[in-house]
Amino acid sequence: MRKSLKKIDFGFKKVNINKKEELVNNIFNSVSSKYDLMNDLSSLGFHRLWKQELINWIAPQSNQSLLDIAGGTGDIAKLFMKSGGFSADIIDINYNMLINGKSNNPKIRYIVGNCEKLPIKNDTYDRITIAFGLRNITNRQLALNEIYRVLKPGGRFICLEFSLVNDNIIKKLYDLWSFKIIPKLGKIITNNEEAYKYLIESIRMFPDQDELSLMFVKSKFERVKYKNLSQGIASLHSGWKF
Ligand SMILES: C[S@@+](CC[C@H](N)C(=O)[O-])C[C@H]1O[C@@H](n2cnc3c(N)ncnc32)[C@H](O)[C@@H]1O
């Protein structure tokens, strides 16, 4: 008898655990050239404010190295360098996402790789970030363990991700915008409505603020805390390695 494979969420669907990575990769391959434009339209520009908040929380310094995980078109690494960081490496599993955002800054390096198995030695970076990446990853706890491993002692990790909205009126408007408008925008701009349905559904399936904090603790991060952005539409989680 064939052994049945473990299932995992892919948006509101369940798929075999060994299929999610490929499905996610197909999505980002198909939207990569319009990814930045869609981010601006679908978030009405808010993603820029949230990313700036992340950078403000990090407060980059001229001796700090950053690893931005699932860095895509590189917004976080570019902001980090603009705000005075020393160097920024971006790792993403999807080559097309990286190439579509490639910067000429020689202090930004690009790595194609899976954050569940980082090709990086222990205790390497002062700061590590992940923005809107964690929910797309198959084994998130494994990714958090890897992040902890490559962070230097004394280093800080910050995750920006969509979260649980804490205001009923905002939640109603946000659901309307998310389920009715964003997939249609996705169809017009990227010709891939399904990709944006997945991205919206995956937000609803992602752990809430407290559950994500517990996952940080499970991966040994200390001084774990979070702050809500725009009534919890997104949140920033921070943890330290000592
Ligand atoms: C929604 S995009 C976020 C991009 C960028 N961080 C931003 O905030 O605009 C998610 C990214 O996660 C990447 N990704 C998904 N699974 C990954 C994995 N296992 N390892 C590394 N990157 C991954 C995707 O290729 C994609 O570029």
PDBQT file of the ligand as one rigid body, heavy atoms in Angstrom, charges set to zero:
ROOT
HETATM    1  C1  LIG A 301       5.499  37.846  -1.085  1.00  0.00    +0.000 C 
HETATM    2  S1  LIG A 301       7.169  37.684  -1.639  1.00  0.00    +0.000 S 
HETATM    3  C2  LIG A 301       8.009  38.821  -0.582  1.00  0.00    +0.000 C 
HETATM    4  C3  LIG A 301       9.163  39.501  -1.262  1.00  0.00    +0.000 C 
HETATM    5  C4  LIG A 301       9.812  40.641  -0.473  1.00  0.00    +0.000 C 
HETATM    6  N1  LIG A 301      10.354  40.173   0.776  1.00  0.00    +0.000 N 
HETATM    7  C5  LIG A 301       8.843  41.761  -0.233  1.00  0.00    +0.000 C 
HETATM    8  O1  LIG A 301       8.541  42.031   0.939  1.00  0.00    +0.000 OA
HETATM    9  O2  LIG A 301       8.381  42.391  -1.179  1.00  0.00    +0.000 OA
HETATM   10  C6  LIG A 301       7.625  36.121  -0.973  1.00  0.00    +0.000 C 
HETATM   11  C7  LIG A 301       8.978  35.631  -1.431  1.00  0.00    +0.000 C 
HETATM   12  O3  LIG A 301       9.308  34.451  -0.704  1.00  0.00    +0.000 OA
HETATM   13  C8  LIG A 301      10.110  33.635  -1.551  1.00  0.00    +0.000 C 
HETATM   14  N2  LIG A 301      10.168  32.280  -0.995  1.00  0.00    +0.000 N 
HETATM   15  C9  LIG A 301       9.150  31.400  -0.880  1.00  0.00    +0.000 A 
HETATM   16  N3  LIG A 301       9.578  30.258  -0.317  1.00  0.00    +0.000 NA
HETATM   17  C10 LIG A 301      10.895  30.419  -0.050  1.00  0.00    +0.000 A 
HETATM   18  C11 LIG A 301      11.892  29.596   0.548  1.00  0.00    +0.000 A 
HETATM   19  N4  LIG A 301      11.604  28.375   0.986  1.00  0.00    +0.000 N 
HETATM   20  N5  LIG A 301      13.148  30.088   0.680  1.00  0.00    +0.000 NA
HETATM   21  C12 LIG A 301      13.451  31.330   0.228  1.00  0.00    +0.000 A 
HETATM   22  N6  LIG A 301      12.540  32.155  -0.355  1.00  0.00    +0.000 NA
HETATM   23  C13 LIG A 301      11.280  31.710  -0.492  1.00  0.00    +0.000 A 
HETATM   24  C14 LIG A 301       9.386  33.764  -2.884  1.00  0.00    +0.000 C 
HETATM   25  O4  LIG A 301      10.174  33.319  -3.959  1.00  0.00    +0.000 OA
HETATM   26  C15 LIG A 301       9.066  35.245  -2.917  1.00  0.00    +0.000 C 
HETATM   27  O5  LIG A 301      10.065  35.997  -3.549  1.00  0.00    +0.000 OA
ENDROOT
TORSDOF 0
